[in-house]
Amino acid sequence: MRLFVMFALLVAPVLCVANLSAEEGPEVRVDGEFLSVNGQAEVPLGLFGTHAVSLSPERVAEYGIECTREIHFNPGAGTRRLTRDGPHPVLSNLPVVIDCQGDRYRIPNILTDPNYAEHMADIGRRYAENVKGHDWQAYVEFWNEPYLNWAERSRGGRGTTYDEKYYKEEGRVDGGRVTLKWMDEPLEHFRWQRKWAAYDRERTDRKTGETTIQQRIEWGVPVPEGLEIGDTFTGRGQYYWSDRTEREYTVVEAWNVVDINARGWWSGPQNYWFYAQMFEPWARAIRETNPDVIIIAGWDFNLAAGGWAVWEQLTKPLIDAFPELIDGIAEHHYGIYTRQVGTWYEVACAYANAMHGTWVKGYNTECDGQHDPAVHGLPEQTQGDRDAMVEQKAQAIYHIRDIVELAARIPGKAGSRTAHHADRKPGVMAALKFLRDIRGRLLRTQTSHPDLWAVTGVQDQRLTVMLFNDSRTAMTVPLAITPPAGTTITAGYASRLVPDAAGEQLIESEEALTISDGTCTDTVTIAGKAELKLVFTLDGTPDSAGPTRWRSQTFAREGVLHHVNPGEELTLTVPVAPEHLASADQAHLLLALEGSSGDEVQLSVNGSPVTVPKRNLLVEVPVELEQLAEENTLVFSVGAEGNGYRVLSASVKIDHAAE
């Protein structure tokens, strides 16, 4: 009971009440102007999605589910929007349905099929034909998590490309080249490995009760140099899924293959080659047959893993090889620091646009996770004493934080987000339900604090502002909310998630906001690492075809992932079209930074110094319009006591007057 009271106090509404620990001054301003960000004029519906969740019309309506991702184990020509009897009763009505062709437990066809290219082109062509002529947009992803089971994760099991049975045995030697059974030339990156670690373990037959000793190969235990078959050594597994128990192992002979150039336990350059060889005929056939299909490529993994090794070895080469065939890059994130996600999307888009003139969005097709309660303002508890409401709130905050940042800061680069098994986690479903009001046309929303994110949508006669305070301290926030032209605000309330009276589930707690002369100029307080929703009823219907303020963005010509070392300078050039300068009325730099601290990021724009906020990942830097030109030189250096940092991407964002 004590824990519930403590939790209730922490999450109880504190709206419109001064707080001594709050930071004074951050304002949220909505000026009623429609906004288009890099062509995205609406709240991106794909962010409100689920994966591996049974969907009914009732569940979709209750939780505001707009997106799902459906895996086809064998890559084929089908779409889950359609059944043999016609349109699927639920999926045919969702704005975003991603058909994922191929599963992680399915080996790549190229391993066993000499005619793989013809097969891939055929299923791509037939898929493109199947999704033609409907009143919905088709989205298709190529393979689920090939980063994982194709590689070390399934060695000795299903899905791995490392299994010896796919390769020619004749002439094989330890460390020698590897050749597919149907090919003549050896593969570039695979080599044979003969020595592996094994140990004896007891196995008891459930039916007979008989106990036997069996030898088990532990693929994740490296064999020390110089040992021969039959030698013993003490070791332990090196991968997160390995048996980490230290024990005595015996060196045994078991032929398997390794990628000598892989930079981690995930797929390396040889699996990249398998993927690319299949992706090209498949994607090209789709593009030629039905150019409207959104094609999503990628590895369903953290782009920054291994010091951006996944980007360098797997993602960037795909964009370089097939820029005209890729509309989006797929990723999965589980429990990862959510602010990294937007940085991945920014890097991928910046690189594709600067190098190839294309616009690549990020598509999350699985995610889950929660904040550590001890870090994010909830009571500390041991795992064994974990309160159900603490768990639910942590789940909700993780997902709300992720979605609000993407929608508020980079709406034109976020294509989807699908919460894995969301129906098994009440906090995730509470988050989706809480977010279901934020829909419709984007309105320009400004905040005066870098850790206060806000996105506003207006649909029919409802205007919703979704806020997230990403700082650790509460903020007292004055509001200045003006609705679109031709409408007035008649009522409004602020809402956040709190436990119900029984302490069993999260519900919304609402408090009325003060409305005056058709606008809202009230004040709210938002706890640290917390959500707040403002919902307003409008008199009149906004004219969605009315004038729209638009925001353009251009990226540094030099691409992405630059190091800035002490005593050195990094110079990047960002062009801005003259017509964009002519219609500009506000400008910012959008930087993606990594590894910076304090005042070490020194920056000048066309020779004039600018102050960079002490932040990492996505960082916005206001600049005066007078500082900008058609060619803009950004010079980065390291402050006096800095150790260096990375500029992952750099760009100029310009707001243009409504037209």
Secondary structure, 3 states (H helix, E strand, C coil): CHHHHHHHHHHCCCCCCCCCCCEECCCEEEEEEEEEECCECECCHHHCEEECCCCCHHHHHHHCCCEEEEEECCCCCCCCCEECCEECCCHHHCCEEEEEECCCCCCCHHHCCCCHHHHHHHHHHHHHHHCCCCCCCCEEEECCCCCCCCCHHHCCCCCCCCCHHHECCCCCCCCCECCECCCCCCCCCEEEEEEEEEEEEEEECCCCCCEEEEEEECCCCCCCCCCCCCCEEEECCCCCCCCCCCEEEEEEEEEEEEECCCCCCCCCHHHHHHHHHHHHHHHHHHHHHCCCCEEEEECCCCCCHHHHHHHHHHHHHHHHHCHHHCCEEEEEEECCCCHHHHHHHHHHHHHHHHHHCCCCEEEEEEEECCCCCCCCCCCCCCHHHCCHHHHHHHHHHHHHHHHHHHHHHCCCCEEECEEECHHHCHHHHHHHHHHCCCCCEEEEEEECCCCEEEEEEEECCEEEEEEEECCCCCEEEEEEECCCCCCEEEEEEEEEEEECCCCCCEEEEEEECCEECCEECCEEEECCCEEEEEEEEEECCCCCCCCEEEEEEEECCCCCCEEECCCCCEEEEEECCHHHHHCEEEEEEEEEEECCCCCCEEEEECCEEECCCCCCEEEEEEECHHHCCCEEEEEEEECCCCCCEEEEEEEEEEEECCC
